[in-house]
Amino acid sequence: MRWARLTLAIVALASACTRSTPPEPSSPSAPPTTEPTVEPSGARLADGSPLPEGCTGGAAATDTVAFVADGRAWALDPTDGDVACLFPVDDPGLFAWGPQGDRVLLAHFEIRGLTPQAPDLTALPVRIGPFDWGHPIGLAVVFATPKGHPGKRFIDTGNVEPLTSLPDGRYVEVAYHPSGLALAFVLESDDGQEIWLSTNEGEDPHRLVFADEEGTMFPSIAFTPNGKQLWWTAVHADGQAQLHWMDLDDRTGFGTSWSQAIDGVADDLRLAPGGRLKSLDVGEGCDDRRALVIEGKDGRPAVPDESRPTSALGWLDPTTLLVAAGGCDGPLDLYAVDGGGDEDPALLVTGVEIAAPRTVVTHPPREVPAPPAEEEPPQDGVG
């Protein structure tokens, strides 16, 4: 297989920026006895204090929790609650951060950078469906339109190019290999849903997995941080959901980790940096989602005592998961969840609009594992 070369670079995050700290809440004066007390609105930090006024910009690398509230983007340190305002924003859109935490994808394909090495790109009249940031730096965004046509936007030029070498069909999921040298797609064709692998330019595509039962869907895919395995969720017509993996240096079969009967889908699969813990969301929609932590064959609620819908947003470190609680239209509360289940979830901030991890990828792999030439996998994939 021909793989495009990628020169790895290290992008330094701005860590010596001016930071804002929450003011001490003042003691409110007693309200008139004839009028009820009015509770202030807006986002609040875990101690109940409001977000700081103004927006000086800048955030440290330890500010790994990013969110939007009160018309501004923020970054918060989950260990001490320190918060920094990043920039004003009217429409955060997808609010997805690149793998170095220095650039973010906003509405209408606008890209906002926080450092000189992460330039700003203006919005485009392109609607984005499934997408993923290029790894390990964030030099491109690969995506599919809502109609399923795959393409790629390059950060250095801002240009968008279609990936014309890929097979016909509707592309419903996409994942970048952590080396930056390969792409994985979920393709829906007349034969059902399939998982494909190609170079980072969409060339040399070949099918890895296909559904051998009618109605089987592959809602989510993800590579392990070391790049040696591809993981995916499968939901069968009878409602049984499963979590599978394939060793990329073999590709002749796959294993099953977790299995559970559910209503709806199992999507937003996220692998912790160490690869041991996983998370996913199950349910029919944003008003009944439940975030699960997967360890081996065991799947458990990320926030067991939370009655509102929950969603796993991503891993802050090898054992800490960022979880949002709240329904479709209401504000979200953010929690830092111990993936091992030994500690109670820690409240970080309440009343935010949208949130995402802002973490830094380190020590990425430099190649995509492949079977030896004398051990080629099945040409049609496995199902």
C-alpha positions as CSV (number, residue, x, y, z in Angstrom):
1,M,0.0,0.0,0.0
2,R,1.3,3.4,-0.9
3,W,1.2,5.9,2.0
4,A,1.9,9.6,1.8
5,R,4.7,10.9,3.8
6,L,4.1,13.3,6.7
7,T,6.8,15.4,8.3
8,L,6.0,15.5,12.0
9,A,6.3,18.7,13.9
10,I,5.7,19.9,17.3
11,V,3.4,22.9,17.8
12,A,4.0,24.7,21.0
13,L,0.9,25.9,22.8
14,A,0.9,29.4,24.3
15,S,1.3,28.7,28.0
16,A,2.5,32.1,29.2
17,C,-0.6,34.1,28.5
18,T,-2.6,36.4,30.7
19,R,-5.2,34.5,32.6
20,S,-8.3,35.6,34.3
21,T,-9.3,34.2,37.8
22,P,-12.8,34.3,39.1
23,P,-13.6,37.2,41.4
24,E,-14.6,36.5,45.0
25,P,-18.4,36.5,45.2
26,S,-19.6,39.5,47.1
27,S,-22.2,39.2,49.9
28,P,-25.5,40.2,48.5
29,S,-27.6,42.7,50.3
30,A,-30.9,41.6,51.9
31,P,-33.8,41.8,49.4
32,P,-36.9,43.8,50.3
33,T,-39.3,41.7,52.3
34,T,-42.1,42.4,49.7
35,E,-40.1,41.0,46.7
36,P,-38.7,37.5,46.1
37,T,-35.0,36.9,45.8
38,V,-33.9,36.6,42.1
39,E,-31.2,34.0,41.4
40,P,-28.6,35.3,38.9
41,S,-28.5,33.6,35.5
42,G,-25.6,32.5,33.4
43,A,-22.8,30.0,33.7
44,R,-21.2,29.3,37.1
45,L,-18.0,27.8,38.2
46,A,-18.0,24.8,40.6
47,D,-17.9,27.1,43.6
48,G,-20.9,29.1,42.4
49,S,-19.0,32.1,41.3
50,P,-19.7,33.7,37.9
51,L,-17.3,33.7,35.0
52,P,-14.8,36.6,34.9
53,E,-15.6,39.8,33.1
54,G,-13.7,40.7,30.0
55,C,-11.7,38.5,27.7
56,T,-7.9,38.9,27.8
57,G,-7.2,35.8,25.8
58,G,-4.6,33.1,26.5
59,A,-4.7,29.7,28.1
60,A,-2.2,27.3,29.6
61,A,-1.7,23.7,28.3
62,T,-3.3,22.5,31.5
63,D,-6.6,24.2,30.6
64,T,-7.9,21.1,28.9
65,V,-11.7,21.7,29.3
66,A,-13.0,24.1,26.6
67,F,-16.5,25.5,26.6
68,V,-18.7,28.3,25.3
69,A,-20.8,30.5,27.7
70,D,-22.0,34.1,27.7
71,G,-20.9,34.7,24.1
72,R,-17.2,33.7,24.8
73,A,-15.0,30.6,24.5
74,W,-13.3,29.5,27.7
75,A,-10.6,27.1,28.8
76,L,-10.6,25.6,32.3
77,D,-8.1,23.6,34.3
78,P,-10.0,20.6,35.7
79,T,-7.6,20.2,38.6
80,D,-7.9,23.6,40.2
81,G,-10.8,25.3,38.4
82,D,-8.7,28.1,37.1
83,V,-10.4,29.6,33.9
84,A,-9.2,31.7,31.0
85,C,-11.3,33.5,28.4
86,L,-10.1,32.6,24.8
87,F,-12.1,34.8,22.4
88,P,-15.7,36.1,21.8
89,V,-17.8,33.8,19.6
90,D,-21.4,34.1,18.3
91,D,-21.9,30.7,16.9
92,P,-19.5,27.9,18.0
93,G,-20.9,25.3,15.6
94,L,-19.1,22.0,16.1
95,F,-16.5,23.5,18.6
96,A,-14.0,20.7,17.9
97,W,-10.4,21.3,18.9
98,G,-7.4,20.1,16.9
99,P,-5.0,17.5,18.3
100,Q,-2.6,20.2,19.6
101,G,-5.3,22.2,21.3
102,D,-4.3,25.4,19.4
103,R,-7.1,25.5,16.7
104,V,-10.8,25.0,16.8
105,L,-13.5,24.2,14.2
106,L,-16.4,26.6,14.5
107,A,-19.7,27.1,12.6
108,H,-19.7,27.2,8.8
109,F,-16.2,25.6,8.6
110,E,-14.6,28.7,10.2
111,I,-11.3,27.8,11.9
112,R,-9.9,29.9,14.8
113,G,-6.3,29.6,15.8
114,L,-4.8,30.6,19.1
115,T,-1.1,30.8,18.1
116,P,0.8,32.2,15.0
117,Q,1.3,28.6,13.9
118,A,-2.5,28.1,13.9
119,P,-3.9,30.6,11.4
120,D,-7.5,31.7,11.2
121,L,-9.6,30.5,8.2
122,T,-12.8,32.2,7.2
123,A,-16.1,30.5,7.0
124,L,-17.2,28.6,3.8
125,P,-20.5,27.7,2.3
126,V,-19.9,24.0,3.0
127,R,-22.1,22.0,5.3
128,I,-20.1,19.5,7.4
129,G,-21.4,16.0,8.4
130,P,-19.0,13.5,9.9
131,F,-15.4,14.9,10.3
132,D,-12.1,14.5,12.0
133,W,-9.0,16.7,12.5
134,G,-5.8,15.7,10.8
135,H,-3.3,14.2,13.1
136,P,-0.9,14.6,14.8
137,I,-0.8,18.4,14.3
138,G,-4.1,19.5,12.7
139,L,-2.9,20.3,9.1
140,A,-6.3,19.5,7.6
141,V,-9.9,18.5,8.4
142,V,-11.3,15.5,6.6
143,F,-15.1,15.5,6.3
144,A,-18.2,14.4,4.5
145,T,-21.1,16.6,3.5
146,P,-24.6,15.8,4.8
147,K,-25.2,14.0,1.4
148,G,-22.1,11.9,2.1
149,H,-19.5,13.2,-0.3
150,P,-16.0,13.1,1.3
151,G,-13.5,16.0,1.1
152,K,-10.6,17.7,2.9
153,R,-9.8,21.2,3.9
154,F,-6.2,22.2,4.2
155,I,-5.2,24.6,6.9
156,D,-2.2,26.2,5.1
157,T,-4.2,27.3,2.1
158,G,-7.9,27.1,3.2
159,N,-8.7,25.1,0.1
160,V,-11.2,22.3,0.0
161,E,-10.5,19.3,-2.2
162,P,-12.8,16.3,-2.9
163,L,-11.4,12.8,-2.2
164,T,-12.3,11.4,-5.6
165,S,-10.4,8.1,-5.3
166,L,-12.8,6.7,-2.7
167,P,-15.6,4.3,-3.7
168,D,-19.1,5.5,-4.3
169,G,-21.6,5.6,-1.5
170,R,-22.7,7.8,1.4
171,Y,-19.9,8.4,4.0
172,V,-21.4,8.4,7.5
173,E,-18.3,8.3,9.7
174,V,-14.6,9.2,9.4
175,A,-11.5,8.9,11.6
176,Y,-7.9,10.0,11.0
177,H,-5.1,7.5,11.9
178,P,-3.0,9.1,14.8
179,S,0.1,9.0,12.5
180,G,-1.8,11.2,10.0
181,L,-1.1,8.7,7.2
182,A,-4.4,6.9,6.9
183,L,-8.2,7.5,7.0
184,A,-11.0,5.1,8.1
185,F,-14.5,5.6,6.8
186,V,-17.9,4.0,7.4
187,L,-19.5,3.8,3.9
188,E,-23.1,3.1,3.3
189,S,-23.9,1.4,0.0
190,D,-26.7,-0.7,-1.5
191,D,-25.2,-3.7,0.3
192,G,-25.3,-2.1,3.7
193,Q,-22.7,-0.3,5.9
194,E,-19.0,-1.1,5.5
195,I,-15.7,0.1,7.0
196,W,-12.9,1.2,4.7
197,L,-9.3,2.2,5.0
198,S,-7.4,4.5,2.7
199,T,-4.3,6.7,2.6
200,N,-4.6,10.2,4.0
201,E,-5.3,11.4,0.5
202,G,-8.2,8.9,0.0
203,E,-6.1,6.7,-2.3
204,D,-5.7,2.9,-2.3
205,P,-9.0,2.3,-0.5
206,H,-9.9,-1.2,0.6
207,R,-12.7,-2.7,2.6
208,L,-11.9,-3.9,6.1
209,V,-15.3,-4.9,7.5
210,F,-18.8,-5.4,6.1
211,A,-22.2,-6.1,7.7
212,D,-23.2,-9.8,7.1
213,E,-26.6,-9.2,8.7
214,E,-29.2,-6.9,7.1
215,G,-29.8,-3.8,9.2
216,T,-26.4,-3.8,11.0
217,M,-25.0,-0.3,11.4
218,F,-21.5,0.9,12.4
219,P,-22.3,4.2,14.2
220,S,-18.7,5.1,15.3
221,I,-15.1,4.3,14.6
222,A,-11.8,5.2,16.3
223,F,-8.1,4.2,16.2
224,T,-6.1,3.4,19.3
225,P,-3.7,6.2,20.3
226,N,-0.7,3.9,19.3
227,G,-2.3,3.3,15.9
228,K,-2.2,-0.5,16.1
229,Q,-5.9,-1.2,16.2
230,L,-9.2,0.1,14.8
231,W,-12.2,0.0,17.1
232,W,-15.9,0.4,16.1
233,T,-19.4,0.1,17.5
234,A,-22.0,-2.1,15.7
235,V,-25.7,-2.1,16.3
236,H,-27.7,-5.0,14.9
237,A,-31.3,-5.0,13.8
238,D,-32.4,-6.8,17.0
239,G,-31.0,-3.9,19.1
240,Q,-27.9,-5.6,20.3
241,A,-24.9,-3.2,20.4
242,Q,-21.3,-4.4,20.4
243,L,-17.8,-2.9,20.6
244,H,-15.3,-4.5,18.2
245,W,-11.6,-4.1,17.3
246,M,-9.3,-5.2,14.5
247,D,-5.5,-5.5,14.7
248,L,-4.2,-3.6,11.7
249,D,-1.1,-5.8,11.3
250,D,-3.4,-8.8,10.6
251,R,-6.9,-7.7,9.3
252,T,-8.2,-11.2,8.9
253,G,-10.7,-11.0,11.8
254,F,-11.9,-9.0,14.7
255,G,-12.7,-9.3,18.4
256,T,-15.6,-8.2,20.6
257,S,-15.1,-6.3,23.8
258,W,-18.6,-5.2,25.1
259,S,-22.1,-6.2,24.2
260,Q,-25.4,-4.9,25.4
261,A,-29.0,-4.7,24.3
262,I,-30.0,-1.0,23.8
263,D,-32.6,1.3,22.3
264,G,-31.2,3.5,19.6
265,V,-27.5,3.6,18.7
266,A,-24.1,3.4,20.3
267,D,-22.0,6.2,19.0
268,D,-19.3,8.9,19.8
269,L,-16.8,6.2,20.6
270,R,-13.7,7.7,22.3
271,L,-10.5,6.0,23.4
272,A,-8.5,7.2,26.4
273,P,-4.8,8.1,25.7
274,G,-3.7,4.9,27.3
275,G,-6.1,2.9,25.2
276,R,-7.4,0.8,28.2
277,L,-10.6,2.8,28.8
278,K,-13.2,3.7,26.2
279,S,-16.4,5.7,26.3
280,L,-19.5,5.9,24.2
281,D,-23.1,7.2,24.2
282,V,-26.2,5.0,23.9
283,G,-29.8,6.1,23.3
284,E,-32.1,7.3,20.6
285,G,-31.4,11.1,20.8
286,C,-30.0,14.0,22.8
287,D,-32.9,13.8,25.3
288,D,-32.2,10.2,26.4
289,R,-28.5,9.7,25.9
290,R,-26.4,7.9,28.5
291,A,-22.6,8.1,28.6
292,L,-21.0,4.8,29.3
293,V,-17.4,4.0,30.4
294,I,-16.2,0.7,28.8
295,E,-13.5,-1.3,30.5
296,G,-12.9,-4.7,29.0
297,K,-16.3,-6.3,28.7
298,D,-17.9,-4.1,31.4
299,G,-19.9,-1.0,30.5
300,R,-21.1,1.3,33.3
301,P,-22.8,4.7,33.5
302,A,-20.3,7.5,33.6
303,V,-22.4,9.5,36.0
304,P,-24.6,6.9,37.8
305,D,-26.8,9.3,39.9
306,E,-27.5,11.8,37.1
307,S,-31.1,11.8,36.0
308,R,-30.6,14.1,33.0
309,P,-29.2,12.9,29.7
310,T,-25.4,12.6,29.7
311,S,-22.8,12.6,26.9
312,A,-19.2,11.6,26.9
313,L,-17.2,14.4,25.3
314,G,-13.7,12.9,25.4
315,W,-10.8,12.0,27.7
316,L,-8.8,14.6,29.5
317,D,-6.1,12.1,30.5
318,P,-5.8,8.3,30.6
319,T,-8.4,8.0,33.3
320,T,-10.5,11.2,33.4
321,L,-13.5,11.6,31.1
322,L,-15.2,14.9,30.4
323,V,-19.0,14.4,30.6
324,A,-21.9,16.9,29.8
325,A,-25.3,16.6,31.6
326,G,-28.3,18.2,30.0
327,G,-30.9,17.7,27.3
328,C,-31.2,19.0,23.7
329,D,-32.0,22.6,24.2
330,G,-31.1,23.4,27.8
331,P,-27.7,24.4,29.3
332,L,-25.1,21.8,30.1
333,D,-23.2,21.0,33.3
334,L,-19.7,19.6,32.9
335,Y,-18.2,16.9,35.1
336,A,-14.7,15.3,35.3
337,V,-15.4,11.6,35.7
338,D,-13.0,9.0,37.1
339,G,-13.0,6.3,34.5
340,G,-12.1,3.7,37.1
341,G,-15.2,4.5,39.1
342,D,-13.2,5.0,42.3
343,E,-14.1,8.6,42.8
344,D,-17.3,10.6,42.5
345,P,-17.8,12.8,39.4
346,A,-16.4,16.3,40.1
347,L,-18.5,19.2,38.9
348,L,-16.5,21.7,36.9
349,V,-18.9,24.4,35.6
350,T,-22.7,24.8,35.1
351,G,-24.9,26.4,32.4
352,V,-22.6,26.2,29.4
353,E,-23.7,26.1,25.7
354,I,-21.2,23.5,24.3
355,A,-18.0,21.9,25.4
356,A,-15.1,19.8,24.3
357,P,-11.7,18.5,25.5
358,R,-8.7,20.7,24.5
359,T,-5.9,18.3,25.0
360,V,-2.5,17.7,23.3
361,V,-1.5,14.6,21.4
362,T,2.0,13.4,22.3
363,H,4.3,10.7,20.9
364,P,2.1,9.8,17.9
365,P,3.0,6.7,15.8
366,R,4.9,7.2,12.6
367,E,3.4,4.4,10.5
368,V,0.2,2.4,9.9
369,P,0.6,-1.3,10.7
370,A,0.0,-3.6,7.8
371,P,0.2,-7.3,7.2
372,P,3.4,-8.7,5.7
373,A,3.1,-9.2,1.9
374,E,2.9,-12.9,2.2
375,E,0.0,-12.6,4.7
376,E,-2.4,-10.4,2.8
377,P,-5.9,-10.1,4.4
378,P,-9.1,-11.0,2.5
379,Q,-9.6,-8.7,-0.4
380,D,-13.3,-8.2,0.4
381,G,-12.8,-7.7,4.1
382,V,-14.3,-9.6,7.0
383,G,-17.9,-9.5,8.2
